């Protein structure tokens, strides 16, 4: 069981509490958190997060392979989720990174938006 985060804040459940997520939703929430948190930004958990923010420093031709590499690093200790691919697209000033996961035999896509 986890709590739902949206825009880096807990989401209200409408009853004075926060939204609880389970199963696949819990996995997606954890994946989104790990992919959007900057690796090294938590002093006591330096391996938590990803290096996705570094994609802009690289050539666009390398974005897909680097995004996959960064996702594998960020999700390495989630034993039930295996990164099988990644695609990066540019939308104005933002990069959209779609990561494909294999979870319990199902293919899942998770997309994160990277701000400049």
C-alpha positions, 0 to 999 in steps of 0.5 A: 500500500502506498499514497498517491502523489501528484505534482510532488504532493499527496492527493486528497481522497475527498474524505479528509485523508489521502488517496491510497493506491494498491497493486499495479497502481502502487507500482506505477506510482513508485515508478513515476516517483523514481523516474522523476526524482533526481538521482542523488537529491536524497542525502541518505538514499543517494541511489534513489531517483534517475538521471533523466534530467541529464538527457538534454545534455546529450544528442537527440539521437542518443536519447532513447538508449540513454533513457532506457539506461537511466530507467534501468538504473532507477528501477533496479531494486524493483524486482517485479518490474523489468524495463524493456524499452524507452522512447523520448519525444520533444514537445516544445521545451519539454521532453516526454519519456515513455518507458516500457515495463514488463510486470507480471507478464503484462507490458506497461507504459509509463510516461514522464514529462521532463521540464527544462 
